[in-house]
């Protein structure tokens, strides 16, 4: 017996809860296809989404340097803050072509490419001096299984700043996963941050995240 064909599903209603409830790559693609053009307004602005800026700022404080890979780049919200902070060599990758198209129009990135961090990215080994990500390691999205692939594409000494939803951190075993990477990473810190600002409303308005900041050994 097989499950329902995701292609037969009605067009998804884009929302934060819908994103948290995703249960397959096909549904991820469909949701963000529908959400891409309105994402910055109906989500990022409406929820006072602070996480992309917090990630970029944590990367900067940790001494991050380029070239930088923005993983799960979406519409380019992390890159917007990185550029404000003076980072000019930024590439972006995402699972959603539609989200990347919005990012391309902002002209923030040197290179934008489709990528699945649960597989193999279209990047050589040791390509990046830093790796950042906001909103990718969360409910319905990516777990710690992606960490080795991100380490592969980073130079020795590269700084990482990866946001992880606090509930997702516990549920998916990020703590043990980081311990398993002992010897491959150094200087791990996990500061807690609020994902949304004071204007956010709804059941997730007070959600917390951690920004995993570390270096590749």
C-alpha positions in Angstrom: 0.0 0.0 0.0 1.4 3.4 -0.9 0.6 6.8 0.6 -1.1 9.7 -1.1 0.6 11.2 -4.2 1.9 14.6 -3.1 1.3 15.9 -6.7 -2.4 15.3 -6.1 -2.5 17.4 -3.0 -4.2 20.8 -3.2 -1.9 23.8 -3.5 -0.5 24.3 0.0 -1.5 27.4 2.0 1.8 28.9 2.9 2.3 29.5 6.6 4.8 28.8 9.4 2.7 25.9 10.7 2.5 24.4 7.3 6.3 24.6 7.1 6.7 22.9 10.5 4.3 20.2 9.4 6.2 19.2 6.3 6.9 15.4 6.0 8.5 14.9 2.6 10.9 16.6 0.2 8.0 16.8 -2.4 5.9 18.8 0.0 8.8 21.1 0.9 9.1 21.9 -2.8 5.4 22.5 -3.2 5.1 24.7 -0.2 8.0 27.0 -1.1 7.0 27.1 -4.7 3.7 28.6 -3.5 5.3 30.8 -0.8 8.3 32.3 -2.6 7.0 35.5 -4.0 5.1 36.5 -0.8 7.6 35.1 1.8 9.4 38.3 2.7 6.1 40.1 3.3 3.7 37.5 4.7 6.2 35.8 6.9 9.5 37.7 7.4 8.0 41.1 7.9 4.7 40.0 9.5 6.5 37.8 12.1 9.4 40.3 12.6 11.8 37.5 11.7 15.1 38.2 13.5 16.9 34.9 13.0 18.7 35.7 9.7 20.2 38.8 11.1 21.2 37.0 14.4 23.0 34.3 12.3 24.9 36.9 10.2 25.9 38.8 13.3 27.1 35.7 15.1 29.2 34.8 12.1 30.7 38.2 12.0 31.5 38.3 15.8 33.1 34.8 15.5 35.6 36.2 13.0 33.9 34.7 9.9 35.5 35.3 6.5 34.6 34.6 2.9 33.9 33.1 0.7 30.7 32.3 2.5 28.1 29.6 1.7 24.5 30.5 2.8 22.7 27.1 3.2 19.0 27.2 2.8 19.4 30.7 1.5 15.7 31.1 0.7 15.0 34.7 -0.5 18.4 35.9 0.7 17.6 37.3 4.2 20.9 36.2 5.8 22.8 37.5 2.8 21.1 40.9 3.2 22.6 41.3 6.6 26.0 39.8 5.6 26.3 42.4 2.8 25.5 45.2 5.3 28.3 43.8 7.5 30.7 44.0 4.6 30.8 40.4 3.4 31.1 40.5 -0.4 31.9 36.9 -1.4 28.6 35.0 -0.7 27.1 32.0 -2.5 23.6 30.8 -1.8 22.0 27.4 -2.1 18.5 26.1 -1.5 16.2 23.2 -2.2 13.6 25.6 -3.7 14.2 27.0 -7.2 11.4 29.5 -6.7 12.9 30.9 -3.5 16.3 31.2 -5.1 14.8 33.1 -8.0 13.6 35.7 -5.5 17.1 35.8 -4.0 18.7 36.2 -7.5 16.7 39.3 -8.1 18.2 41.0 -5.0 21.7 40.6 -6.6 23.3 39.7 -3.2 25.1 36.6 -4.2 28.1 35.7 -6.5 26.6 32.3 -7.2 23.1 30.9 -6.6 22.5 27.2 -7.1 20.0 24.5 -6.3 21.2 22.1 -3.6 20.1 19.4 -1.2 22.2 19.3 1.9 20.9 15.8 2.6 22.7 14.7 -0.5 25.9 16.2 -2.1 26.1 19.8 -2.9 27.5 21.0 -6.2 30.7 22.3 -4.5 34.3 21.0 -4.3 35.9 20.0 -1.0 37.3 22.9 1.1 35.6 25.6 -1.0 34.3 28.0 1.6 35.9 30.1 4.4 32.5 30.2 6.2 29.1 28.5 6.3 25.9 30.2 7.5 22.3 29.0 7.7 19.0 30.4 9.2 15.7 28.5 9.3 17.0 25.3 7.6 17.5 23.2 10.8 14.0 23.3 12.0 10.7 21.3 12.2 9.8 19.6 9.0 13.2 20.4 7.4 16.8 19.3 8.0 18.4 17.3 10.9 22.0 16.8 12.0 22.6 14.3 9.2 23.5 17.3 7.0 26.4 18.5 9.1 29.1 16.2 7.6 28.3 17.5 4.1 28.6 21.1 5.3 32.0 20.3 6.8 33.1 18.8 3.6 32.7 22.0 1.6 34.4 24.2 4.3 38.1 25.0 4.6 40.0 24.0 7.7 39.4 26.8 10.2 36.1 27.9 8.5 33.6 29.5 10.8 30.0 28.1 11.0 26.9 29.9 12.3 23.9 27.6 11.9 20.5 28.4 13.5 18.7 25.4 15.0 15.1 25.5 16.3 15.4 24.8 20.1 12.7 22.1 20.1 14.2 20.5 16.9 17.6 20.6 18.6 16.4 18.3 21.3 14.0 16.1 19.3 16.5 15.3 16.5 19.6 14.7 18.7 21.8 17.6 17.7 23.7 17.4 21.0 24.9 13.8 20.4 25.6 14.7 16.8 27.9 17.5 17.8 29.6 15.3 20.3 30.2 12.7 17.5 32.0 15.5 15.5 34.6 16.0 18.3 37.9 16.3 16.5 36.3 17.6 13.4 35.0 20.8 14.9 36.3 23.2 17.6 35.1 26.1 19.7 31.4 25.1 19.7 29.1 27.6 21.3 25.3 27.4 21.3 23.8 30.8 22.3 20.1 30.9 22.6 18.2 33.6 20.6 14.6 34.6 20.0 13.5 33.7 16.5 11.0 36.6 16.2 10.8 40.2 17.4 8.3 42.0 19.5 5.8 42.5 16.6 5.4 38.7 16.1 2.0 37.2 16.9 0.6 33.7 17.1 1.5 30.4 18.8 5.1 30.6 17.6 5.8 34.2 18.5 8.0 33.3 21.4 9.9 30.4 19.8 13.6 30.1 20.6 16.5 28.9 18.6 20.2 28.2 19.1 22.9 29.5 16.9 25.6 26.8 16.7 28.9 28.7 16.2 32.0 26.6 15.7 35.1 26.1 13.5 36.1 23.3 11.3 39.2 21.7 12.8 
